Amino acid sequence: MRRVYPTVETISLYAHLAALQEERTKFERERDRRYSDVALEREKALKIKDVADRDALKLAREIQTYKDERDNRLREQINEERGSYATKNDLSALSKEMQATIRPLVDFVARSRGGSAVWGQIAIGVGLLMTAVALFLKL
């Protein structure tokens, strides 16, 4: 059986090297074009990133300004309300004052009823309750 080989075209070394050089040149041009495209896209991305960073800083600055203003308003409100509420010492002093004021009435009621101390304590409690209600209504 006889083998058939495909015909092979032969070219000179110079033509081969010229063809290789041409392909290398096309390859390098394509590579350079891709590199330049990537560089352009990278530059665009950096511009977008810079704009986004600048906008984020602006937004953060606005948020911080809002928070500072809100805190300042709250601080002013707290400072304005200071002294408007009765403290524990104020209430204690008022209680003692009310007991001293009601004491003659309690003694009188206790003597006129026959001396029950329970009624005196009830009168003191009612007096304190009325005082607390009066303070609450004034505030």
C-alpha positions as CSV (number, residue, x, y, z in Angstrom):
1,M,0.0,0.0,0.0
2,R,1.3,3.3,-1.0
3,R,1.2,6.3,1.3
4,V,0.0,9.6,0.0
5,Y,1.5,12.6,1.6
6,P,-0.1,16.0,1.3
7,T,1.8,18.4,-0.7
8,V,3.7,20.9,1.3
9,E,4.4,24.3,0.0
10,T,7.8,25.5,0.8
11,I,8.8,29.1,1.4
12,S,12.1,30.8,1.8
13,L,13.5,31.6,5.3
14,Y,13.3,35.3,4.5
15,A,9.6,35.0,3.7
16,H,9.0,33.0,6.8
17,L,10.8,35.5,9.0
18,A,8.9,38.4,7.3
19,A,5.6,36.6,8.0
20,L,6.6,36.1,11.6
21,Q,7.6,39.7,12.0
22,E,4.3,40.9,10.5
23,E,2.3,38.7,12.9
24,R,4.4,39.8,15.8
25,T,3.8,43.5,14.8
26,K,0.0,42.8,14.6
27,F,0.1,41.1,17.9
28,E,2.0,44.0,19.5
29,R,-0.4,46.6,18.0
30,E,-3.4,44.6,19.4
31,R,-1.7,44.3,22.8
32,D,-0.9,48.0,22.9
33,R,-4.5,48.9,21.9
34,R,-5.8,46.7,24.7
35,Y,-3.4,48.2,27.2
36,S,-4.5,51.7,26.2
37,D,-8.1,50.7,26.5
38,V,-7.5,49.3,30.0
39,A,-5.6,52.5,30.9
40,L,-8.5,54.6,29.7
41,E,-11.1,52.5,31.6
42,R,-8.9,52.7,34.7
43,E,-8.7,56.5,34.4
44,K,-12.5,56.7,34.1
45,A,-12.9,54.5,37.1
46,L,-10.6,56.6,39.1
47,K,-12.5,59.8,38.2
48,I,-15.8,58.1,39.2
49,K,-14.2,57.0,42.5
50,D,-12.9,60.5,43.2
51,V,-16.4,62.0,42.6
52,A,-18.0,59.3,44.8
53,D,-15.5,59.9,47.5
54,R,-16.0,63.7,47.3
55,D,-19.8,63.2,47.5
56,A,-19.5,60.8,50.4
57,L,-17.4,63.3,52.3
58,K,-19.9,66.0,51.6
59,L,-22.7,63.8,52.8
60,A,-20.8,62.8,56.0
61,R,-20.1,66.5,56.7
62,E,-23.8,67.3,56.3
63,I,-24.8,64.4,58.5
64,Q,-22.3,65.5,61.2
65,T,-23.6,69.1,61.0
66,Y,-27.2,67.9,61.4
67,K,-26.2,65.7,64.4
68,D,-24.3,68.6,66.0
69,E,-27.3,71.0,65.6
70,R,-29.6,68.4,67.0
71,D,-27.3,67.8,70.0
72,N,-27.0,71.6,70.5
73,R,-30.8,72.0,70.5
74,L,-31.2,69.2,73.0
75,R,-28.5,70.7,75.2
76,E,-30.2,74.1,75.1
77,Q,-33.5,72.5,76.0
78,I,-32.0,70.7,79.0
79,N,-30.3,73.9,80.1
80,E,-33.6,75.8,79.8
81,E,-35.4,73.1,81.9
82,R,-32.9,73.1,84.7
83,G,-34.4,74.5,87.8
84,S,-37.9,73.9,86.6
85,Y,-38.3,70.6,88.5
86,A,-38.4,70.1,92.2
87,T,-35.5,68.3,93.6
88,K,-35.5,65.7,96.4
89,N,-34.3,68.4,98.8
90,D,-37.0,70.8,97.7
91,L,-39.7,68.2,98.3
92,S,-38.3,67.2,101.7
93,A,-38.2,70.8,102.8
94,L,-41.8,71.3,101.6
95,S,-42.9,68.2,103.4
96,K,-41.4,69.4,106.7
97,E,-42.9,72.9,106.1
98,M,-46.4,71.4,105.5
99,Q,-46.1,69.1,108.5
100,A,-45.2,72.2,110.6
101,T,-48.2,74.1,109.2
102,I,-50.7,71.3,109.6
103,R,-49.4,70.2,113.1
104,P,-51.7,72.6,115.0
105,L,-54.7,71.3,113.0
106,V,-53.7,67.7,113.7
107,D,-53.3,68.4,117.4
108,F,-56.7,70.1,117.5
109,V,-58.5,67.3,115.7
110,A,-56.8,64.7,118.0
111,R,-57.9,66.6,121.2
112,S,-61.4,67.2,120.0
113,R,-62.0,63.5,119.0
114,G,-60.5,62.0,122.0
115,G,-56.9,61.7,120.9
116,S,-56.6,59.2,118.0
117,A,-53.2,59.6,116.4
118,V,-54.5,57.8,113.3
119,W,-56.7,60.7,112.4
120,G,-53.7,63.1,112.7
121,Q,-51.7,61.0,110.3
122,I,-54.6,60.9,107.8
123,A,-54.8,64.7,108.0
124,I,-51.0,65.0,107.4
125,G,-51.3,62.7,104.4
126,V,-54.2,64.6,102.9
127,G,-52.2,67.9,103.4
128,L,-49.2,66.5,101.6
129,L,-51.3,65.1,98.8
130,M,-52.9,68.5,98.3
131,T,-49.5,70.2,98.3
132,A,-48.1,67.8,95.7
133,V,-51.2,68.4,93.5
134,A,-50.7,72.2,93.9
135,L,-47.0,71.9,92.9
136,F,-47.8,69.8,89.9
137,L,-50.4,72.3,88.7
138,K,-48.0,75.2,89.0
139,L,-45.3,73.4,86.9
